[in-house]
Each structure stands twice: as C-alpha cells, then as structure tokens.
Amino acid sequence: MRKKSRNIQVDQIQRASTTVPSTRTLDENRTLIFHVDDDSHIAHITNRVLLDVVGYDDSDSIPRWPWFIFLAGAMGCLICSSVSHLFACHSKRFNYFFWRLDYAGISLMIVCSFFAPIYYAFACNPYSRLLYLSSISFAGILVITTLLAPSLSTSRFRSFRASLFLIMGFSGVIPAAHAVVLFRAHPQILVALGYELVMGVLYGVGAGFYMSRVPERWKPGAFDIAGQSHQIFHVFVVAGALAHTAATLIVMDWRQGLPDCGAS
C-alpha cells in the first residue's frame, strides 16, 4: 500500500512537470546566473561582458583571446609568486632561482595586461595595434631575460628591478594617449583611462614600499611574519590588477557596442 501511494505521488509530479510550461525567459536565466546590483555601472558592464564570454549572448561577439591572455598572465604571476614564497626558503640555490621566477612572473603580468585594452581599442587600427603589442612583447622578453640573470637577483639591484617594472608598466602611457586622441568623443575610453591611472598609482605606491623597505627598516624584526614591505607590495599589485580588470571590461563593452570596422 505504501509503495502504491509513492508511485501515485511520482506520477502526479511527472504530470505536473509536463503540463506546466517553463515561462523562464533568457533574461531571467541571465539574472539567475549573474545577480548584480543595478546601481553599479561596473557591475552592469561586468555582467554583460561575462555573459558574452561564457556564451549566453546571442549577438556577434568580439574576439575573446586578448581577455584570456590577461587572465592567464595575472594568474601566472600570482602562481609564480606563491611558488617562490613557498620554496625560496629551502636553500640558497633555491632562493636565487625562485626569486628570479617571481620577477619573471611580474613581468609576464605586465606584458599580458597590455593585450586586451590595446587589441580592443585599436581593433580598427591594425598597424598601431601591431606596433604596440610587438613593442611591449619585445620589451617584456628583454626584461624577463635581464631579471633571470643571477647577478641581478641580489638585494643590491632591488631598486633597479623595481625601476624596470615601472618603466615597462608606464610605457602604456603612449598607447593610452593615442587612444584618447582617436576616441576622445567616447566617454567610455575616458572612464577606462581613469581606472588605468588608478592602476598606475597603485603599482607605483607598491613599488615605493618595495624599494624603500618600509616599515621593516624602521623596526627590524618586528615585521618578519606580517606587515613587511614585500607583502604590502603584493597587496597593491592585486589592487592594481583589479583596477586594470575594470578598465578592460569597460573597453570590451565599448568595443562590443561599436559597428564592425568595415561598416560605414
């Protein structure tokens, strides 16, 4: 009797599921997947762009590989840093090797950060795009090769290494200025530029802590576990990467809304 009653309930559920049509629209599915605050402009852009990236947008999408290059570079940098901090204390030989790996990871993220905004901003200017991407890639290879040299891994060249990172990072001022000249009538470019300036300030402040060794130079030994300059530097690097992510999403959303390059 109990088994028969259970079968009746199952049949009722199956009939209800087949007779009641699904009224959930695509927009409702999107809302369920990505719930964001309507008052946040960045959240709205992030929602729309990410829906396109994961394939929920029915419209023609822009190339996605530059965005993934940036993500791969950022994750590669943080992976290199994590591995370096984990194994650098093993021995003197490991210390030199893994700190060089850490510097190479930082250079990798800087180079990869250029790809998405330059590609999308100069999508209709192939020669400028090729020039800027080739230049930063070549400079990144030179910087990584230089930083991998064992003689430059000592504390004596600490300021030199930070200077290389800053020079390579702030070389983005040239394509940024070019983009502003081309698209000064587009407010999205100016907003993205504002986030890039925030990124530059965050990277610069982080490099300042890294070079000055503040606060451990004021009280040696007190910040050996937490609060040292290298840790503060990493906090600013992550914050700068988040600012760059916001800028890139804005540029992607802007490019998505423009007509094709061949359209009149």
C-alpha positions in Angstrom: 0.0 0.0 0.0 2.8 2.4 0.9 4.6 1.6 -2.4 1.5 2.2 -4.4 1.0 5.6 -2.7 4.6 6.5 -3.5 4.1 5.6 -7.2 1.0 7.8 -7.3 2.9 10.8 -6.0 5.7 10.3 -8.5 3.1 10.1 -11.3 1.5 13.3 -10.1 4.8 15.1 -10.1 5.7 13.9 -13.6 2.3 15.0 -15.0 2.7 18.5 -13.3 6.2 18.9 -14.8 4.9 18.0 -18.3 1.7 20.1 -18.2 3.2 23.3 -16.7 5.3 25.0 -19.4 8.5 26.8 -18.5 8.0 30.5 -18.6 11.5 31.5 -17.7 13.0 33.8 -20.3 16.6 34.2 -21.4 16.8 37.4 -19.4 15.6 35.7 -16.3 18.2 32.9 -16.8 20.8 35.5 -17.0 19.6 37.2 -13.9 19.8 33.8 -12.1 23.3 33.2 -13.3 24.7 36.7 -12.6 22.9 38.7 -9.9 24.3 42.2 -9.6 23.3 45.5 -8.2 21.5 47.7 -10.7 23.1 50.8 -9.2 26.6 49.7 -10.0 27.7 50.7 -13.5 30.8 48.5 -13.4 28.7 45.5 -12.2 26.3 46.1 -15.1 29.2 46.0 -17.6 30.8 43.1 -15.9 27.5 41.2 -16.1 27.0 41.8 -19.7 30.6 41.1 -20.8 30.9 38.0 -18.8 27.6 36.7 -20.2 29.2 37.2 -23.7 32.4 35.4 -22.6 30.6 32.3 -21.3 28.4 32.2 -24.4 25.0 33.5 -23.2 25.0 36.4 -25.6 23.2 35.8 -28.9 24.8 38.7 -30.7 28.1 38.7 -32.6 30.8 38.7 -30.0 34.3 40.3 -30.2 37.4 38.1 -30.0 37.9 36.9 -26.5 41.5 35.7 -26.6 43.1 39.0 -25.5 40.9 38.9 -22.4 42.1 35.4 -21.6 45.7 36.4 -22.2 45.4 39.0 -19.5 43.8 36.5 -17.1 46.5 33.9 -17.9 49.2 36.5 -17.2 47.6 37.6 -13.9 47.2 34.0 -12.7 50.7 33.1 -13.9 52.1 36.0 -11.9 50.4 35.0 -8.7 51.2 31.4 -9.2 54.9 32.2 -9.7 54.8 34.4 -6.6 53.1 31.7 -4.5 55.6 29.1 -5.5 58.5 31.4 -4.9 57.4 32.3 -1.4 56.8 28.7 -0.7 60.2 27.2 -1.8 62.6 30.2 -1.7 63.5 29.3 1.9 64.6 25.8 1.0 68.3 26.7 0.3 70.4 29.5 -1.1 70.3 28.0 -4.6 66.5 27.7 -4.5 66.3 31.2 -3.1 68.0 32.8 -6.1 66.1 30.7 -8.6 62.6 31.2 -7.2 63.0 35.0 -6.6 64.1 35.3 -10.3 60.9 33.3 -11.1 58.9 35.8 -9.0 60.3 38.7 -11.0 59.6 36.9 -14.3 56.0 36.4 -13.2 55.6 40.1 -12.5 57.0 41.0 -16.0 54.6 38.4 -17.5 51.6 40.0 -15.9 52.6 43.5 -17.1 53.1 42.3 -20.7 49.8 40.4 -20.7 47.9 43.4 -19.2 48.6 45.3 -22.4 47.0 42.9 -24.8 43.3 43.3 -24.1 43.0 47.1 -23.9 45.3 47.7 -26.9 43.6 45.0 -29.0 40.1 46.3 -28.4 41.0 50.0 -28.5 42.9 49.6 -31.8 40.8 46.9 -33.4 40.2 49.1 -36.4 43.8 50.3 -36.5 45.8 47.1 -37.2 49.2 48.8 -37.8 49.1 50.7 -34.5 47.8 47.6 -32.7 50.7 45.5 -34.2 53.3 48.2 -33.3 52.2 48.5 -29.6 51.7 44.8 -29.0 55.0 43.9 -30.7 56.9 46.6 -28.7 55.6 45.6 -25.3 56.2 41.9 -26.1 59.8 42.5 -27.2 60.4 44.8 -24.1 58.9 42.1 -21.9 61.2 39.4 -23.3 64.2 41.7 -22.7 63.1 42.5 -19.1 62.5 38.8 -18.3 65.8 37.8 -19.7 67.6 40.5 -17.8 65.8 39.7 -14.5 66.6 36.0 -14.9 70.4 36.8 -14.7 71.7 35.5 -11.4 73.8 38.6 -10.9 70.7 40.8 -10.8 68.9 38.8 -8.1 70.8 40.3 -5.2 69.4 43.0 -2.9 71.9 45.4 -4.4 69.7 45.6 -7.6 66.4 45.9 -5.8 65.8 49.4 -7.0 66.9 48.5 -10.5 64.4 45.7 -10.7 61.6 47.9 -9.5 62.5 50.6 -12.0 62.3 48.1 -14.8 58.8 47.1 -13.8 57.7 50.8 -13.5 59.3 51.7 -16.9 57.6 48.8 -18.6 54.3 49.5 -17.0 54.2 53.2 -17.6 55.1 52.7 -21.3 51.4 52.2 -21.6 51.0 56.0 -21.5 51.8 56.1 -25.2 49.0 53.9 -26.5 46.7 55.3 -23.9 47.3 58.9 -25.1 46.9 57.6 -28.7 43.5 56.0 -27.8 42.3 59.2 -26.2 43.2 61.2 -29.3 41.3 58.8 -31.5 38.2 58.3 -29.3 38.0 61.5 -27.2 34.3 61.7 -28.0 33.7 58.3 -26.4 33.2 58.7 -22.6 33.9 55.0 -22.0 37.5 55.5 -23.1 38.0 58.3 -20.6 36.4 56.2 -17.8 38.7 53.3 -18.7 41.7 55.6 -18.7 40.7 56.8 -15.2 40.9 53.2 -14.0 44.3 52.7 -15.7 45.6 55.8 -13.9 44.4 54.3 -10.6 46.3 51.1 -11.6 49.4 53.1 -12.3 49.2 54.9 -8.9 48.7 51.6 -7.1 51.6 49.9 -8.8 53.8 53.0 -8.1 52.9 53.1 -4.4 53.6 49.3 -4.2 56.9 49.7 -5.9 57.7 52.5 -3.5 57.2 50.2 -0.5 59.2 47.5 -2.2 62.2 49.8 -2.8 62.2 51.7 0.5 61.6 48.6 2.6 59.2 50.4 4.8 58.2 49.6 7.6 60.7 46.9 8.4 63.6 49.3 8.1 62.1 51.4 10.9 61.8 48.4 13.3 63.9 45.4 12.1 62.5 42.1 13.1 59.0 43.4 14.0 57.5 42.6 10.6 59.2 39.3 9.7 55.9 37.5 9.8 53.4 40.0 8.6 53.3 43.6 7.5 56.6 43.8 5.7 57.1 45.9 2.5 57.1 42.9 0.2 53.6 41.9 1.4 52.3 45.4 1.1 53.7 45.5 -2.4 51.7 42.4 -3.3 48.5 43.9 -1.9 49.0 46.9 -4.2 49.8 44.7 -7.1 46.5 42.8 -6.7 44.6 46.1 -6.3 46.2 47.4 -9.4 45.2 44.2 -11.3 41.6 44.7 -10.2 41.6 48.3 -11.4 43.0 47.1 -14.8 40.3 44.4 -14.9 37.6 47.1 -14.5 39.2 49.2 -17.3 39.5 46.2 -19.6 35.8 45.2 -19.1 34.7 48.8 -19.9 36.8 48.8 -23.1 35.4 45.4 -24.1 31.8 46.5 -23.5 32.5 49.7 -25.5 34.0 47.7 -28.5 31.1 45.3 -28.4 28.7 48.1 -29.0 30.6 49.6 -32.0 29.9 48.6 -35.6 32.3 46.5 -37.5 35.5 48.2 -38.8 34.3 47.8 -42.4 30.9 49.3 -41.7 30.4 52.9 -42.9 
